[in-house]
């Protein structure tokens, strides 16, 4: 994706400085481990790439809100979002891994941990693990409503996290089903989530609006890699006014009910908004 890069720890400082200078107040971290294994062990390794990044960012920018993605898919050698039992993901075994990872990330400085694997009971398991470790103040941003979408393609290529077999329809949602979104959001709220997320965003604005009517929790829209890639490519080719379309698409997410937006356009959008404000 043009303009989006994997960052080593020594390159993190300059990027974080630029984002903070542009007005960004929170970041979400995804880890690319040096080596992957069947349990995604670097996800819960205190010396893993994300814990190291969290500690570094916490020292450099104490007021920056740090969110860490907990999904196993970037760390497993099979690319699925949990522990396998044969050709299926073992939901309950994965909950134990998520709890361990949440504790490690919280201890490293995460303000919120963000489980994205759509495991049943994940919020309850993570909340319990955090509370038992004395981290009652670490919040949970739950990917409560995450669809099995074709819009994730660029991220999966960049992170090498595409499943090595099958797909993720066992645990991600059917794009045709909006009623399940209500059920999933209610369950995660009842289990102790502090914020809820709908992912993807642009093709699911109706879902975002539906979930907004069902909850008073802060609601996040995740504008995913495929959305970014389409707009960015069209802008580079001169087919659209990229700045105008980016800001219009982000506005649509806010209008549909998002209190916050995760987007690869964040740095550019923050600068554009600041320039418009000064003008």
N, C-alpha and C positions, 0 to 999 in steps of 0.2 A: 504494500500500500504506500503510495508516494507520500512522503512527509511523516511516516510512522516508523519508528525504529525500535529494535531490541536494545536495551541499555545494560552495559556492564556497571558494576558498582562505582567505578571511578568516573564514569560519565554521568552518573545520577545527579551529582551536585549541581552542575551547570543547568541541566534540564529543569530540576526542581526550582532553582533560583529564577529561571525565566518564567515558569508557570506562576510562581508566587508574585513576581513583579507584575504580571499581566492581570492579576486579580483572582486567580484560581485559589480556592480555599480548601479544596479536598482532592485527594488522588486515590485511585484504586490500583493495587499492585497485583500482577500476575507473574508467576515464577517459571523460568525455564531452567531446569536443573542440568548439571553437568552430565548426569547419568540418570536413566529411568529404570524402574523395576516394577514388578508385578503388584506391589502394594503402594507405590508412589511414596516411598519412605522420606524423600527430601521434603515433602509437604509438612512433615512433623519433626524435622531435624532442626534443633536450635541453631545449627551452623549453616542451614540452608540459605538459598539466595534471597528469599523473601524476608525471613527474620533479620538477616544482615542489612537488607535495604531499609526495613522499618526502623532499626536502631540508628542507622545513618541519617535518615530523614528526620527522626525525632530530635536528634542532637542539633541538626542544622536549622530546622524550622519547627520549633516547639508548638506553634499555634496551628500548624497545618493538620487538618483532619485526615487521618490515615486509615484506609480501608484495605483489607487483604482478602483476595478471593481464595476460598478454601477448596475449590473443586480439585479432584484428584487427576483429571484428564491430562493436565500438562505434565504430570509426574509419572504416570504409569506407562509401562512399555507396550501395553495393549490399547491405550488411548480411550478406555472407557472411564466413566466417572466414579468408579468404586472398585471394591474387591470382587474378583470374579469367583463364581462357583460353576465350573464348567463353562458354558457359553452365556451365562446370565450373571448380572450383577447381584451380589449378595447384599441386600439392603442393610440388614442389621450389622453385619461385619463392617460395612462402610461407615456406619454411625460411630463406631469406636474410633476409627481413623480420623473422622472429622472432629470428634471431641479432642483428641490428642493434638491435632493441628491447630485448633482454635486456641488451646491453652498456650502453645508455643508462640503463636502469632500475637496473642494478647500480651504475653510477657515481654515480647520484643518491642511493643509500643503501639500496636493497632488499636485505634479507637473503636472500630467496628470490624467484625469478621463477617464475610459474605459467602455463605454456602450456596453453591450454584448447581449442585448435582441433582436436585429434585428427588432426593431420597425421602421416603416417608419417615416422619418423626425426627428430621434432622435438626430442627430448631430446638425441640425439647432436649435432645441429646447434647447439643452444643451449649445450651443455657445451663444445663446441669453440670457439665464439665467445667465451664468457666466459673460458676458459683463455687464449686468444690475446691477450685484452685485459688480462691480469694479474689477473683476478677469480676466481681459483680458489676463494675462500672464499664466493662467492655460490652458494647452493644452488638446486636445482630441485624445486619441488612440481609434479609432473605430474598433470594431469587425465587419468590413464591410462585410466580407464573412464568414459566419458561417453556417455550414451544420448540418442537422438533422442526427446525427451520433451515432452509437453504441459504439464509442470509449470513450464516456463520463461516462460510467457506474461507474467506481470506485469513481470518484469525487462525483457523485450524491449520492452514498451510504454513503460516508464519511460526506457530508454536509447535508444529509437528504433533498435534493432538487429535488428529482424525482417528476414529476407531480402526483398528487393524482388521476387524471383521464385523459384520452386521451393522447396526445403527444404534441410535439412542432412543428409539421409540418406546423401549421398555420403561423408561423413566421420565422422558420429556413428553410434552403434551401434544395432542392432535391439533393442528392448526384450525380445524373445522369446529372445535369445541370451545365455546365461551363459557358455558355453565360450569365446567370444571375449574375455570379461573376463579370463580367466586368461591368454590369449595376450597381450593388450595390456599387462597388468601385468608379465608376464615380460619383454617386449620393452623396456619403459621402464626397468625395473630394470637390465637388461643394458646399456642405453645410458648409464646414469649418474644416473638420478633419485635424489634424496635422500629424497623422500617421494612416496607415491602417493595418488590421490584417486578416490573413487567418487561419481558425480553422476548423478541425484538420490539422496536418501537413503531416505526412508520407504518408497517403493514398491520399493526395491531392497536391502532389508536382507539378503535371501538372497545377493545378489551381494557385498555388503560382507563377509558372513561367509565366502563362498567365497574371495574375494581374501585375506582375513586368513589363511586356512590355507595360502596359496601364497607368502606373503612375510613376511620379518621386518622389512622397512622400516616406518617410521612410516606409518600409514594414516589418511587424512582422509575424513570424510563431509561432503558439501556438501548441507545442507538448503536447498533452493532456494526461489525466490520464491513459486511456487505452493503449496508446503507452508505457508509462512508465512502467505500470504493466506487460505487455508482456515481455519487455526486462529485467526488474528486476527479474521476476520469472524465466526466462530462464537462467539468470546469476546465481541466487541462486542455481538452480538445476544443474549447470555445463554443460548446453547444448550449451552455447555460451561463448565467451570471452567478458564479459560484457563491460569492458572498451573500447575495440576496437569497439564493435557494437554501443555503445552510441556515441562515437566521430564520427564514420562513419555516423550515422543517422543525427547528428547535422550538419555535413559537407554537407550532401545532401540537407538540408534545406537552408543553406547558398548558395550552388551552384545553387539552383533553384531560388534564388533571395531575400532571407530574409536578411535584414540588422540587425535584432535582433531576438532572439528566446526566447519565454517563455517556460521553461521546468522544470520539477521536478528533473531533473538530474543536475541542475545548480551548486549546491555546489560541488558535486563530479567532474563534468567536469572541473570546474575552477581549482580545485587542480591538476587534471591530466594534464591540459594544462600548468599550472605553472611549474609542475615537468618536463615536456618535454622541456620547454623553458630553464630551468636551466641546464638540461642535455646537 
